[in-house]
Amino acid sequence: MDYSKRKYRIYLLVVAVLIAAAAACNLPATIVTPTNTLPPSIIEFPTSTAGVLLTGPAAAQPTSQPAVAIPIPTSTSLPIPTPSPAPSLIQLTSSGCCVSPFWANDGSGIMFIDKPSSEALAGIWGVSLNGGSPSLITTRLGIYSKDMQLLAYPQAEQTYVERIATGERWIIPSKGRAVSFSPDGTWLAWTAGSLEPPFDTAQRQVWISRFDGTEARVICEVTGGGFAGWTPDARMVITGRENGTTVVWLTKEGNGELEEVCDGNIFEMVRAERLRGVSLSPGGSWLAYQVTFSSSPEANGMWVVNTSTLERRKLPVFGAFRWRDDDSLLVVPLELGQEWHLLVQVEASTGEAINLTTPGVTNFKIAKGDWSVSPDGRYVAFVSAVDMNVWVMALP
Protein backbone atom coordinates (compact mmCIF):
# COMPACT_ATOMS: atom_id res chain seq x y z
CA MET A 1 0.00 0.00 0.00
CA ASP A 2 1.30 3.44 -0.93
CA TYR A 3 2.13 5.64 2.09
CA SER A 4 0.90 9.07 0.99
CA LYS A 5 -2.19 7.69 -0.75
CA ARG A 6 -3.31 5.80 2.35
CA LYS A 7 -2.63 8.83 4.54
CA TYR A 8 -4.70 11.02 2.22
CA ARG A 9 -7.59 8.53 2.23
CA ILE A 10 -7.56 8.42 6.03
CA TYR A 11 -7.66 12.21 6.12
CA LEU A 12 -10.63 12.30 3.74
CA LEU A 13 -12.45 9.62 5.71
CA VAL A 14 -12.01 11.66 8.89
CA VAL A 15 -13.31 14.73 7.08
CA ALA A 16 -16.42 12.92 5.86
CA VAL A 17 -17.17 11.28 9.20
CA LEU A 18 -16.74 14.47 11.21
CA ILE A 19 -18.84 16.59 8.88
CA ALA A 20 -21.55 13.94 8.98
CA ALA A 21 -21.37 13.89 12.77
CA ALA A 22 -21.61 17.65 12.87
CA ALA A 23 -24.69 17.56 10.67
CA ALA A 24 -26.34 14.99 12.91
CA CYS A 25 -25.52 16.65 16.21
CA ASN A 26 -25.50 20.34 15.29
CA LEU A 27 -21.84 20.46 16.31
CA PRO A 28 -18.92 21.96 14.40
CA ALA A 29 -16.90 19.61 12.23
CA THR A 30 -13.53 19.09 13.89
CA ILE A 31 -11.16 18.70 10.94
CA VAL A 32 -7.94 20.19 9.66
CA THR A 33 -8.45 23.30 7.58
CA PRO A 34 -6.76 23.99 4.24
CA THR A 35 -3.18 25.14 4.63
CA ASN A 36 -3.62 28.20 2.44
CA THR A 37 -5.43 31.35 3.42
CA LEU A 38 -8.42 32.72 1.52
CA PRO A 39 -8.09 35.95 -0.47
CA PRO A 40 -10.17 38.93 0.67
CA SER A 41 -11.86 39.08 -2.73
CA ILE A 42 -14.11 36.11 -1.91
CA ILE A 43 -14.75 36.98 1.73
CA GLU A 44 -17.78 38.91 2.86
CA PHE A 45 -17.26 39.63 6.53
CA PRO A 46 -20.06 41.23 8.56
CA THR A 47 -18.68 44.26 10.39
CA SER A 48 -21.69 45.61 12.23
CA THR A 49 -20.60 44.43 15.68
CA ALA A 50 -17.24 44.98 17.36
CA GLY A 51 -15.40 42.02 18.80
CA VAL A 52 -15.04 41.57 22.55
CA LEU A 53 -11.77 43.30 23.48
CA LEU A 54 -10.15 42.30 26.74
CA THR A 55 -6.81 42.67 28.45
CA GLY A 56 -7.69 39.92 30.91
CA PRO A 57 -7.72 36.13 30.46
CA ALA A 58 -8.73 34.58 27.17
CA ALA A 59 -9.58 31.45 29.07
CA ALA A 60 -12.40 33.09 31.01
CA GLN A 61 -15.85 31.77 30.09
CA PRO A 62 -17.74 34.15 27.77
CA THR A 63 -20.10 36.35 29.69
CA SER A 64 -21.78 39.71 29.41
CA GLN A 65 -19.77 40.89 32.38
CA PRO A 66 -16.15 42.08 32.07
CA ALA A 67 -13.60 39.29 32.25
CA VAL A 68 -11.78 39.03 35.56
CA ALA A 69 -8.07 38.27 35.71
CA ILE A 70 -7.32 35.24 37.87
CA PRO A 71 -4.21 35.73 40.01
CA ILE A 72 -1.61 33.00 39.44
CA PRO A 73 2.08 32.72 40.29
CA THR A 74 4.19 34.77 37.92
CA SER A 75 7.36 32.72 38.24
CA THR A 76 8.54 30.88 35.12
CA SER A 77 11.46 28.76 34.07
CA LEU A 78 12.15 31.37 31.38
CA PRO A 79 13.34 34.53 33.20
CA ILE A 80 13.04 36.78 30.17
CA PRO A 81 11.69 40.33 30.42
CA THR A 82 8.20 40.97 29.05
CA PRO A 83 7.66 44.03 26.85
CA SER A 84 5.07 46.68 27.62
CA PRO A 85 2.20 47.05 26.90
CA ALA A 86 0.73 43.59 27.45
CA PRO A 87 -1.01 41.96 24.47
CA SER A 88 -4.78 42.43 24.23
CA LEU A 89 -7.25 39.60 23.64
CA ILE A 90 -10.28 39.63 21.35
CA GLN A 91 -13.04 37.01 21.48
CA LEU A 92 -14.41 36.36 17.98
CA THR A 93 -16.80 33.42 18.39
CA SER A 94 -19.12 32.04 21.05
CA SER A 95 -20.76 28.78 22.14
CA GLY A 96 -17.60 26.77 21.52
CA CYS A 97 -18.22 27.01 17.82
CA CYS A 98 -15.21 25.93 15.84
CA VAL A 99 -11.72 24.60 15.27
CA SER A 100 -8.56 25.13 13.22
CA PRO A 101 -8.69 28.89 12.63
CA PHE A 102 -6.71 30.29 9.71
CA TRP A 103 -6.35 33.73 8.15
CA ALA A 104 -7.52 35.69 5.14
CA ASN A 105 -4.58 36.73 2.96
CA ASP A 106 -4.90 40.36 4.04
CA GLY A 107 -5.32 39.47 7.73
CA SER A 108 -8.79 41.05 7.89
CA GLY A 109 -10.54 38.01 9.31
CA ILE A 110 -10.43 34.41 10.49
CA MET A 111 -11.75 31.29 8.77
CA PHE A 112 -12.67 27.95 10.34
CA ILE A 113 -14.63 24.74 9.68
CA ASP A 114 -18.13 24.85 11.12
CA LYS A 115 -21.79 23.89 10.82
CA PRO A 116 -23.43 26.44 13.10
CA SER A 117 -26.97 24.98 12.96
CA SER A 118 -28.98 22.08 11.57
CA GLU A 119 -30.12 24.31 8.70
CA ALA A 120 -26.66 25.72 7.93
CA LEU A 121 -24.20 24.18 5.50
CA ALA A 122 -21.00 22.58 6.73
CA GLY A 123 -18.00 24.34 5.25
CA ILE A 124 -15.46 27.10 5.72
CA TRP A 125 -16.95 30.00 7.66
CA GLY A 126 -15.38 33.37 8.43
CA VAL A 127 -15.61 36.27 10.85
CA SER A 128 -14.04 39.72 10.70
CA LEU A 129 -11.53 41.02 13.21
CA ASN A 130 -14.13 43.75 13.78
CA GLY A 131 -16.55 41.11 15.05
CA GLY A 132 -20.04 40.26 13.86
CA SER A 133 -21.76 37.02 12.97
CA PRO A 134 -19.77 34.39 11.07
CA SER A 135 -20.64 33.99 7.37
CA LEU A 136 -20.25 31.02 5.02
CA ILE A 137 -17.23 31.40 2.73
CA THR A 138 -17.36 28.14 0.77
CA THR A 139 -18.60 24.57 1.08
CA ARG A 140 -15.74 23.24 -1.05
CA LEU A 141 -12.92 21.57 0.84
CA GLY A 142 -9.61 20.62 -0.71
CA ILE A 143 -6.10 21.93 -1.32
CA TYR A 144 -6.05 25.45 -2.78
CA SER A 145 -3.32 27.24 -4.69
CA LYS A 146 -2.01 30.36 -2.95
CA ASP A 147 -4.13 32.69 -5.10
CA MET A 148 -7.17 30.41 -4.59
CA GLN A 149 -7.69 30.09 -8.34
CA LEU A 150 -7.03 26.33 -8.39
CA LEU A 151 -8.45 23.58 -6.19
CA ALA A 152 -7.07 20.03 -5.85
CA TYR A 153 -9.40 17.31 -4.60
CA PRO A 154 -9.83 13.51 -4.82
CA GLN A 155 -12.60 11.76 -6.72
CA ALA A 156 -13.00 8.12 -7.77
CA GLU A 157 -9.43 7.12 -6.92
CA GLN A 158 -8.02 10.10 -8.83
CA THR A 159 -6.71 13.55 -7.91
CA TYR A 160 -8.23 16.43 -9.85
CA VAL A 161 -7.18 20.05 -10.16
CA GLU A 162 -9.97 22.47 -11.06
CA ARG A 163 -9.83 26.08 -12.16
CA ILE A 164 -12.54 27.56 -9.97
CA ALA A 165 -13.48 30.43 -12.28
CA THR A 166 -14.19 28.26 -15.34
CA GLY A 167 -14.79 24.75 -14.00
CA GLU A 168 -12.00 23.32 -16.18
CA ARG A 169 -10.37 20.35 -14.49
CA TRP A 170 -7.53 17.93 -15.10
CA ILE A 171 -6.57 14.49 -13.78
CA ILE A 172 -3.22 14.57 -12.01
CA PRO A 173 -1.14 11.36 -12.35
CA SER A 174 -0.70 11.09 -8.58
CA LYS A 175 -3.24 8.25 -8.35
CA GLY A 176 -5.28 9.92 -5.64
CA ARG A 177 -2.34 11.11 -3.57
CA ALA A 178 -2.35 14.55 -1.94
CA VAL A 179 -0.52 17.23 -3.94
CA SER A 180 1.10 20.56 -3.06
CA PHE A 181 0.96 23.69 -5.23
CA SER A 182 4.14 25.67 -5.83
CA PRO A 183 3.98 29.30 -4.62
CA ASP A 184 3.02 30.61 -8.07
CA GLY A 185 0.56 27.76 -8.67
CA THR A 186 2.24 26.50 -11.84
CA TRP A 187 3.65 23.24 -10.46
CA LEU A 188 2.53 20.38 -8.22
CA ALA A 189 4.60 18.09 -6.01
CA TRP A 190 3.71 14.86 -4.23
CA THR A 191 5.31 11.81 -2.64
CA ALA A 192 4.73 8.22 -3.76
CA GLY A 193 6.09 5.11 -2.15
CA SER A 194 5.63 2.18 0.16
CA LEU A 195 3.93 1.94 3.53
CA GLU A 196 5.36 -1.49 4.21
CA PRO A 197 7.59 -1.83 7.29
CA PRO A 198 10.27 -1.15 8.23
CA PHE A 199 9.22 2.47 7.73
CA ASP A 200 12.70 3.95 8.10
CA THR A 201 13.81 2.03 5.03
CA ALA A 202 10.65 2.49 2.94
CA GLN A 203 11.49 3.64 -0.58
CA ARG A 204 9.75 6.86 -1.64
CA GLN A 205 9.69 8.93 -4.83
CA VAL A 206 9.17 12.69 -5.10
CA TRP A 207 7.16 13.67 -8.18
CA ILE A 208 6.39 16.99 -9.84
CA SER A 209 4.10 18.00 -12.70
CA ARG A 210 2.54 21.09 -14.18
CA PHE A 211 -0.69 22.18 -12.46
CA ASP A 212 -2.64 20.41 -15.24
CA GLY A 213 -0.76 17.12 -14.80
CA THR A 214 1.55 17.46 -17.79
CA GLU A 215 5.33 16.99 -17.61
CA ALA A 216 4.95 14.57 -14.70
CA ARG A 217 8.21 12.95 -13.60
CA VAL A 218 10.13 11.55 -10.65
CA ILE A 219 12.81 13.99 -9.54
CA CYS A 220 14.18 12.23 -6.47
CA GLU A 221 14.14 8.85 -4.75
CA VAL A 222 14.67 8.78 -1.00
CA THR A 223 14.47 6.37 1.90
CA GLY A 224 11.89 7.01 4.63
CA GLY A 225 11.10 10.59 3.64
CA GLY A 226 9.67 12.64 0.79
CA PHE A 227 8.57 16.11 -0.29
CA ALA A 228 8.39 18.50 2.69
CA GLY A 229 7.58 21.95 1.28
CA TRP A 230 8.31 24.85 -1.07
CA THR A 231 10.49 27.91 -0.60
CA PRO A 232 9.09 31.26 -1.84
CA ASP A 233 11.29 30.97 -4.95
CA ALA A 234 9.94 27.47 -5.69
CA ARG A 235 12.86 25.40 -4.47
CA MET A 236 11.86 22.23 -2.69
CA VAL A 237 12.58 20.84 0.76
CA ILE A 238 13.04 17.05 0.74
CA THR A 239 13.62 14.72 3.68
CA GLY A 240 15.03 11.21 3.93
CA ARG A 241 16.90 8.75 6.10
CA GLU A 242 20.57 7.84 5.91
CA ASN A 243 22.53 5.70 8.37
CA GLY A 244 20.00 6.10 11.17
CA THR A 245 19.63 9.87 10.87
CA THR A 246 17.05 12.15 9.25
CA VAL A 247 18.42 14.41 6.52
CA VAL A 248 16.84 17.61 5.19
CA TRP A 249 17.87 18.71 1.69
CA LEU A 250 17.09 21.83 -0.35
CA THR A 251 17.08 21.91 -4.13
CA LYS A 252 19.52 24.34 -5.76
CA GLU A 253 17.24 25.54 -8.55
CA GLY A 254 13.60 26.47 -9.04
CA ASN A 255 11.26 23.58 -9.77
CA GLY A 256 10.89 24.46 -13.46
CA GLU A 257 14.56 23.65 -14.03
CA LEU A 258 14.61 20.34 -12.21
CA GLU A 259 15.13 16.98 -13.79
CA GLU A 260 16.69 14.60 -11.25
CA VAL A 261 17.39 16.76 -8.22
CA CYS A 262 19.11 14.01 -6.28
CA ASP A 263 21.78 13.99 -8.97
CA GLY A 264 23.80 17.10 -8.17
CA ASN A 265 20.96 19.64 -7.87
CA ILE A 266 20.40 19.29 -4.13
CA PHE A 267 22.37 20.13 -1.00
CA GLU A 268 22.14 19.02 2.60
CA MET A 269 20.93 21.59 5.14
CA VAL A 270 20.94 19.49 8.29
CA ARG A 271 20.95 15.93 9.56
CA ALA A 272 20.15 14.69 13.05
CA GLU A 273 18.90 11.70 14.96
CA ARG A 274 15.11 11.86 15.62
CA LEU A 275 14.67 15.16 13.78
CA ARG A 276 11.07 16.39 13.38
CA GLY A 277 8.88 19.49 13.01
CA VAL A 278 10.62 20.92 9.92
CA SER A 279 9.29 24.43 9.13
CA LEU A 280 10.57 27.10 6.71
CA SER A 281 10.37 30.79 7.61
CA PRO A 282 8.01 32.87 5.40
CA GLY A 283 10.87 34.28 3.34
CA GLY A 284 12.74 30.98 3.19
CA SER A 285 15.81 32.30 5.05
CA TRP A 286 15.62 29.88 7.97
CA LEU A 287 14.57 26.32 8.66
CA ALA A 288 13.35 25.48 12.16
CA TYR A 289 13.27 21.93 13.51
CA GLN A 290 13.26 19.92 16.73
CA VAL A 291 15.34 17.00 17.96
CA THR A 292 13.99 14.75 20.72
CA PHE A 293 15.27 11.62 22.49
CA SER A 294 18.61 11.76 20.70
CA SER A 295 21.39 9.49 21.93
CA SER A 296 23.42 12.72 22.21
CA PRO A 297 21.62 14.78 24.89
CA GLU A 298 23.21 18.02 23.74
CA ALA A 299 21.46 17.61 20.37
CA ASN A 300 17.98 17.63 21.91
CA GLY A 301 16.07 20.88 21.60
CA MET A 302 14.81 23.41 19.06
CA TRP A 303 17.16 24.52 16.30
CA VAL A 304 17.31 26.87 13.33
CA VAL A 305 19.57 26.66 10.29
CA ASN A 306 20.18 29.40 7.75
CA THR A 307 19.27 28.11 4.29
CA SER A 308 22.03 30.16 2.60
CA THR A 309 25.00 29.99 5.00
CA LEU A 310 23.98 26.75 6.80
CA GLU A 311 24.69 28.51 10.12
CA ARG A 312 22.97 26.52 12.88
CA ARG A 313 21.77 27.76 16.25
CA LYS A 314 20.17 26.01 19.22
CA LEU A 315 17.35 28.12 20.70
CA PRO A 316 16.85 28.72 24.44
CA VAL A 317 13.24 27.43 24.46
CA PHE A 318 11.43 24.27 23.38
CA GLY A 319 7.76 23.88 22.52
CA ALA A 320 5.12 24.43 19.87
CA PHE A 321 6.16 27.12 17.40
CA ARG A 322 5.02 29.22 14.44
CA TRP A 323 6.95 31.75 12.34
CA ARG A 324 5.97 35.40 12.92
CA ASP A 325 8.16 36.73 10.10
CA ASP A 326 11.29 35.66 8.25
CA ASP A 327 13.48 35.98 11.36
CA SER A 328 11.11 35.71 14.36
CA LEU A 329 9.66 32.54 15.85
CA LEU A 330 6.73 32.50 18.26
CA VAL A 331 7.05 29.66 20.78
CA VAL A 332 4.66 28.27 23.38
CA PRO A 333 7.14 26.60 25.76
CA LEU A 334 6.48 23.03 26.86
CA GLU A 335 5.89 23.23 30.61
CA LEU A 336 3.86 20.35 32.02
CA GLY A 337 1.13 21.26 34.49
CA GLN A 338 1.04 24.96 33.64
CA GLU A 339 -2.29 26.70 34.24
CA TRP A 340 -1.78 29.26 31.48
CA HIS A 341 0.39 29.31 28.42
CA LEU A 342 3.32 31.63 27.82
CA LEU A 343 4.21 33.14 24.42
CA VAL A 344 7.89 33.76 23.69
CA GLN A 345 9.45 35.41 20.64
CA VAL A 346 12.87 34.18 19.51
CA GLU A 347 15.07 35.79 16.84
CA ALA A 348 16.59 33.16 14.57
CA SER A 349 19.56 35.35 13.64
CA THR A 350 20.68 35.96 17.24
CA GLY A 351 18.89 33.45 19.46
CA GLU A 352 17.61 36.33 21.60
CA ALA A 353 14.30 35.51 23.33
CA ILE A 354 11.71 37.71 25.00
CA ASN A 355 8.42 36.92 26.72
CA LEU A 356 5.47 38.50 24.92
CA THR A 357 2.98 37.55 27.65
CA THR A 358 2.96 37.27 31.43
CA PRO A 359 0.72 34.72 33.18
CA GLY A 360 -1.58 36.62 35.51
CA VAL A 361 -1.70 39.57 33.12
CA THR A 362 -2.49 37.92 29.78
CA ASN A 363 -4.12 34.61 30.67
CA PHE A 364 -4.67 32.24 27.77
CA LYS A 365 -4.39 28.54 27.03
CA ILE A 366 -4.42 27.06 23.51
CA ALA A 367 -6.46 23.92 22.86
CA LYS A 368 -4.61 21.04 21.21
CA GLY A 369 -2.02 23.18 19.45
CA ASP A 370 -4.78 24.98 17.52
CA TRP A 371 -3.27 28.40 16.70
CA SER A 372 -2.24 30.46 13.68
CA VAL A 373 -0.24 33.67 13.07
CA SER A 374 -1.67 36.43 10.86
CA PRO A 375 0.09 37.13 7.54
CA ASP A 376 1.47 40.45 8.85
CA GLY A 377 2.58 38.91 12.16
CA ARG A 378 0.45 41.29 14.24
CA TYR A 379 -2.00 38.74 15.64
CA VAL A 380 -2.29 35.17 16.84
CA ALA A 381 -5.62 33.36 16.44
CA PHE A 382 -6.24 30.39 18.71
CA VAL A 383 -8.93 28.13 20.13
CA SER A 384 -9.20 28.60 23.89
CA ALA A 385 -8.76 25.41 25.92
CA VAL A 386 -11.37 26.65 28.41
CA ASP A 387 -14.33 27.81 26.30
CA MET A 388 -13.34 26.34 22.88
CA ASN A 389 -14.01 29.66 21.18
CA VAL A 390 -11.74 31.42 18.70
CA TRP A 391 -9.78 34.29 20.23
CA VAL A 392 -7.25 36.68 18.73
CA MET A 393 -4.23 38.04 20.57
CA ALA A 394 -2.90 41.42 19.36
CA LEU A 395 0.89 41.20 19.73
CA PRO A 396 3.20 43.99 20.87
C-alpha positions in Angstrom: 0.0 0.0 0.0 1.3 3.4 -0.9 2.1 5.6 2.1 0.9 9.1 1.0 -2.2 7.7 -0.7 -3.3 5.8 2.4 -2.6 8.8 4.5 -4.7 11.0 2.2 -7.6 8.5 2.2 -7.6 8.4 6.0 -7.7 12.2 6.1 -10.6 12.3 3.7 -12.5 9.6 5.7 -12.0 11.7 8.9 -13.3 14.7 7.1 -16.4 12.9 5.9 -17.2 11.3 9.2 -16.7 14.5 11.2 -18.8 16.6 8.9 -21.6 13.9 9.0 -21.4 13.9 12.8 -21.6 17.7 12.9 -24.7 17.6 10.7 -26.3 15.0 12.9 -25.5 16.7 16.2 -25.5 20.3 15.3 -21.8 20.5 16.3 -18.9 22.0 14.4 -16.9 19.6 12.2 -13.5 19.1 13.9 -11.2 18.7 10.9 -7.9 20.2 9.7 -8.5 23.3 7.6 -6.8 24.0 4.2 -3.2 25.1 4.6 -3.6 28.2 2.4 -5.4 31.4 3.4 -8.4 32.7 1.5 -8.1 35.9 -0.5 -10.2 38.9 0.7 -11.9 39.1 -2.7 -14.1 36.1 -1.9 -14.7 37.0 1.7 -17.8 38.9 2.9 -17.3 39.6 6.5 -20.1 41.2 8.6 -18.7 44.3 10.4 -21.7 45.6 12.2 -20.6 44.4 15.7 -17.2 45.0 17.4 -15.4 42.0 18.8 -15.0 41.6 22.6 -11.8 43.3 23.5 -10.2 42.3 26.7 -6.8 42.7 28.4 -7.7 39.9 30.9 -7.7 36.1 30.5 -8.7 34.6 27.2 -9.6 31.4 29.1 -12.4 33.1 31.0 -15.8 31.8 30.1 -17.7 34.2 27.8 -20.1 36.4 29.7 -21.8 39.7 29.4 -19.8 40.9 32.4 -16.1 42.1 32.1 -13.6 39.3 32.2 -11.8 39.0 35.6 -8.1 38.3 35.7 -7.3 35.2 37.9 -4.2 35.7 40.0 -1.6 33.0 39.4 2.1 32.7 40.3 4.2 34.8 37.9 7.4 32.7 38.2 8.5 30.9 35.1 11.5 28.8 34.1 12.2 31.4 31.4 13.3 34.5 33.2 13.0 36.8 30.2 11.7 40.3 30.4 8.2 41.0 29.0 7.7 44.0 26.8 5.1 46.7 27.6 2.2 47.1 26.9 0.7 43.6 27.5 -1.0 42.0 24.5 -4.8 42.4 24.2 -7.2 39.6 23.6 -10.3 39.6 21.3 -13.0 37.0 21.5 -14.4 36.4 18.0 -16.8 33.4 18.4 -19.1 32.0 21.0 -20.8 28.8 22.1 -17.6 26.8 21.5 -18.2 27.0 17.8 -15.2 25.9 15.8 -11.7 24.6 15.3 -8.6 25.1 13.2 -8.7 28.9 12.6 -6.7 30.3 9.7 -6.4 33.7 8.2 -7.5 35.7 5.1 -4.6 36.7 3.0 -4.9 40.4 4.0 -5.3 39.5 7.7 -8.8 41.1 7.9 -10.5 38.0 9.3 -10.4 34.4 10.5 -11.7 31.3 8.8 -12.7 28.0 10.3 -14.6 24.7 9.7 -18.1 24.9 11.1 -21.8 23.9 10.8 -23.4 26.4 13.1 -27.0 25.0 13.0 -29.0 22.1 11.6 -30.1 24.3 8.7 -26.7 25.7 7.9 -24.2 24.2 5.5 -21.0 22.6 6.7 -18.0 24.3 5.3 -15.5 27.1 5.7 -17.0 30.0 7.7 -15.4 33.4 8.4 -15.6 36.3 10.8 -14.0 39.7 10.7 -11.5 41.0 13.2 -14.1 43.7 13.8 -16.5 41.1 15.1 -20.0 40.3 13.9 -21.8 37.0 13.0 -19.8 34.4 11.1 -20.6 34.0 7.4 -20.2 31.0 5.0 -17.2 31.4 2.7 -17.4 28.1 0.8 -18.6 24.6 1.1 -15.7 23.2 -1.0 -12.9 21.6 0.8 -9.6 20.6 -0.7 -6.1 21.9 -1.3 -6.0 25.4 -2.8 -3.3 27.2 -4.7 -2.0 30.4 -2.9 -4.1 32.7 -5.1 -7.2 30.4 -4.6 -7.7 30.1 -8.3 -7.0 26.3 -8.4 -8.4 23.6 -6.2 -7.1 20.0 -5.8 -9.4 17.3 -4.6 -9.8 13.5 -4.8 -12.6 11.8 -6.7 -13.0 8.1 -7.8 -9.4 7.1 -6.9 -8.0 10.1 -8.8 -6.7 13.5 -7.9 -8.2 16.4 -9.8 -7.2 20.0 -10.2 -10.0 22.5 -11.1 -9.8 26.1 -12.2 -12.5 27.6 -10.0 -13.5 30.4 -12.3 -14.2 28.3 -15.3 -14.8 24.7 -14.0 -12.0 23.3 -16.2 -10.4 20.3 -14.5 -7.5 17.9 -15.1 -6.6 14.5 -13.8 -3.2 14.6 -12.0 -1.1 11.4 -12.4 -0.7 11.1 -8.6 -3.2 8.2 -8.3 -5.3 9.9 -5.6 -2.3 11.1 -3.6 -2.3 14.6 -1.9 -0.5 17.2 -3.9 1.1 20.6 -3.1 1.0 23.7 -5.2 4.1 25.7 -5.8 4.0 29.3 -4.6 3.0 30.6 -8.1 0.6 27.8 -8.7 2.2 26.5 -11.8 3.6 23.2 -10.5 2.5 20.4 -8.2 4.6 18.1 -6.0 3.7 14.9 -4.2 5.3 11.8 -2.6 4.7 8.2 -3.8 6.1 5.1 -2.1 5.6 2.2 0.2 3.9 1.9 3.5 5.4 -1.5 4.2 7.6 -1.8 7.3 10.3 -1.1 8.2 9.2 2.5 7.7 12.7 3.9 8.1 13.8 2.0 5.0 10.7 2.5 2.9 11.5 3.6 -0.6 9.8 6.9 -1.6 9.7 8.9 -4.8 9.2 12.7 -5.1 7.2 13.7 -8.2 6.4 17.0 -9.8 4.1 18.0 -12.7 2.5 21.1 -14.2 -0.7 22.2 -12.5 -2.6 20.4 -15.2 -0.8 17.1 -14.8 1.5 17.5 -17.8 5.3 17.0 -17.6 5.0 14.6 -14.7 8.2 13.0 -13.6 10.1 11.6 -10.7 12.8 14.0 -9.5 14.2 12.2 -6.5 14.1 8.9 -4.8 14.7 8.8 -1.0 14.5 6.4 1.9 11.9 7.0 4.6 11.1 10.6 3.6 9.7 12.6 0.8 8.6 16.1 -0.3 8.4 18.5 2.7 7.6 22.0 1.3 8.3 24.8 -1.1 10.5 27.9 -0.6 9.1 31.3 -1.8 11.3 31.0 -5.0 9.9 27.5 -5.7 12.9 25.4 -4.5 11.9 22.2 -2.7 12.6 20.8 0.8 13.0 17.1 0.7 13.6 14.7 3.7 15.0 11.2 3.9 16.9 8.8 6.1 20.6 7.8 5.9 22.5 5.7 8.4 20.0 6.1 11.2 19.6 9.9 10.9 17.0 12.1 9.3 18.4 14.4 6.5 16.8 17.6 5.2 17.9 18.7 1.7 17.1 21.8 -0.4 17.1 21.9 -4.1 19.5 24.3 -5.8 17.2 25.5 -8.5 13.6 26.5 -9.0 11.3 23.6 -9.8 10.9 24.5 -13.5 14.6 23.7 -14.0 14.6 20.3 -12.2 15.1 17.0 -13.8 16.7 14.6 -11.3 17.4 16.8 -8.2 19.1 14.0 -6.3 21.8 14.0 -9.0 23.8 17.1 -8.2 21.0 19.6 -7.9 20.4 19.3 -4.1 22.4 20.1 -1.0 22.1 19.0 2.6 20.9 21.6 5.1 20.9 19.5 8.3 20.9 15.9 9.6 20.1 14.7 13.1 18.9 11.7 15.0 15.1 11.9 15.6 14.7 15.2 13.8 11.1 16.4 13.4 8.9 19.5 13.0 10.6 20.9 9.9 9.3 24.4 9.1 10.6 27.1 6.7 10.4 30.8 7.6 8.0 32.9 5.4 10.9 34.3 3.3 12.7 31.0 3.2 15.8 32.3 5.0 15.6 29.9 8.0 14.6 26.3 8.7 13.4 25.5 12.2 13.3 21.9 13.5 13.3 19.9 16.7 15.3 17.0 18.0 14.0 14.8 20.7 15.3 11.6 22.5 18.6 11.8 20.7 21.4 9.5 21.9 23.4 12.7 22.2 21.6 14.8 24.9 23.2 18.0 23.7 21.5 17.6 20.4 18.0 17.6 21.9 16.1 20.9 21.6 14.8 23.4 19.1 17.2 24.5 16.3 17.3 26.9 13.3 19.6 26.7 10.3 20.2 29.4 7.7 19.3 28.1 4.3 22.0 30.2 2.6 25.0 30.0 5.0 24.0 26.7 6.8 24.7 28.5 10.1 23.0 26.5 12.9 21.8 27.8 16.3 20.2 26.0 19.2 17.3 28.1 20.7 16.9 28.7 24.4 13.2 27.4 24.5 11.4 24.3 23.4 7.8 23.9 22.5 5.1 24.4 19.9 6.2 27.1 17.4 5.0 29.2 14.4 7.0 31.8 12.3 6.0 35.4 12.9 8.2 36.7 10.1 11.3 35.7 8.2 13.5 36.0 11.4 11.1 35.7 14.4 9.7 32.5 15.8 6.7 32.5 18.3 7.1 29.7 20.8 4.7 28.3 23.4 7.1 26.6 25.8 6.5 23.0 26.9 5.9 23.2 30.6 3.9 20.3 32.0 1.1 21.3 34.5 1.0 25.0 33.6 -2.3 26.7 34.2 -1.8 29.3 31.5 0.4 29.3 28.4 3.3 31.6 27.8 4.2 33.1 24.4 7.9 33.8 23.7 9.4 35.4 20.6 12.9 34.2 19.5 15.1 35.8 16.8 16.6 33.2 14.6 19.6 35.4 13.6 20.7 36.0 17.2 18.9 33.4 19.5 17.6 36.3 21.6 14.3 35.5 23.3 11.7 37.7 25.0 8.4 36.9 26.7 5.5 38.5 24.9 3.0 37.6 27.7 3.0 37.3 31.4 0.7 34.7 33.2 -1.6 36.6 35.5 -1.7 39.6 33.1 -2.5 37.9 29.8 -4.1 34.6 30.7 -4.7 32.2 27.8 -4.4 28.5 27.0 -4.4 27.1 23.5 -6.5 23.9 22.9 -4.6 21.0 21.2 -2.0 23.2 19.4 -4.8 25.0 17.5 -3.3 28.4 16.7 -2.2 30.5 13.7 -0.2 33.7 13.1 -1.7 36.4 10.9 0.1 37.1 7.5 1.5 40.4 8.8 2.6 38.9 12.2 0.4 41.3 14.2 -2.0 38.7 15.6 -2.3 35.2 16.8 -5.6 33.4 16.4 -6.2 30.4 18.7 -8.9 28.1 20.1 -9.2 28.6 23.9 -8.8 25.4 25.9 -11.4 26.6 28.4 -14.3 27.8 26.3 -13.3 26.3 22.9 -14.0 29.7 21.2 -11.7 31.4 18.7 -9.8 34.3 20.2 -7.2 36.7 18.7 -4.2 38.0 20.6 -2.9 41.4 19.4 0.9 41.2 19.7 3.2 44.0 20.9 
